[in-house]
Amino acid sequence: MNGLALPFKSSRRAAILLSALLLAGLGFLSLFAYLRSTRQFDRQMATKILPLTADAVTARIDDVISQPILASRLLADNSLILGLLSSGRNDSGAITSYLLSIQKAAGAQSAFLVPQSTLQYFHSSGVIKTIQPESPQDRWYRDFLASGQMVEIDIDRDTADPSRTVAFVNVRIQGRDQQLLGVAGLGVSAEAIQRQLKAIQSDYGARVLLVNGVGSVVLSSDGTQGILSHIPGLGDQARVILSQPSSSIQRQLGSDLLYVNVQQIRGSGLTLVVVQTLDPDEKQLRSLLI
């Protein structure tokens, strides 16, 4: 009997060992398949799905801001305005009339012109004030000139009606030999752009941030404000986001994986940041893989 027990025990140990090896092998293969699948899924999100979403969002944003930018450029390049500023003549009637016509044609809330020679703030309703570059209210003028940019979008209170928040398209006016003649532009409703951003988030399930050259969030689809470097999940990548014309990055924020696509909007001084997380269907797929 003892002689039969020994082979039985040996075969039992061999079976247990073989089962353990098979389970370990199957476990390793399952883990390998899971890691490979999730890696491919992440790559698809980062290189195909999110860029397509970002391209669609960029196109929608261009539709919102390209017309005011174009109209502001036409205002600044107008031969009448260039002639008046180059000669040093500030014909209030001609300037005001032209600003009003551009404002109506573009459907903007306001149009303005500030000659560098006099710093008078011409509005479509007339001369409102004289710019004081050192005052907090007029700091935008000094900052825009110091930035060296030809075009900038700035969110501020309307000079003619402080109760309204306006997205100003500031355009530098230059004469011969790049001589600075002044600044002109249009003001469009910031609330209207905000509604467009919210609609984009609803349609694509992606957070949308518009960030200026110094890293401040100008507008966002979810009400995010402040400095990009202070936003959870994006702060430590703020320098990369602002320094590259376009990029795609992944960031971990708690239990969520953020897919971030960055595009600089040419001719606006703004950077578009699209942030997307997994939707419920994608999370269900990950659970299935696990």
Salt bridges, closest charged atoms under 4 A:
ASP42 OD1 - ARG286 NH2 2.43
GLU134 OE1 - ARG142 NH1 2.93
ASP138 OD1 - LYS129 NZ 2.77
ASP143 OD2 - ARG139 NE 3.32
ASP143 OD1 - ARG142 NE 3.87
ASP158 OD2 - ARG164 NH2 2.47
ASP161 OD2 - ARG164 NE 3.60
ASP203 OD2 - ARG60 NH2 3.31
ASP222 OD2 - ARG207 NE 2.84
ASP236 OD2 - ARG251 NH2 2.35
ASP256 OD1 - LYS283 NZ 3.82
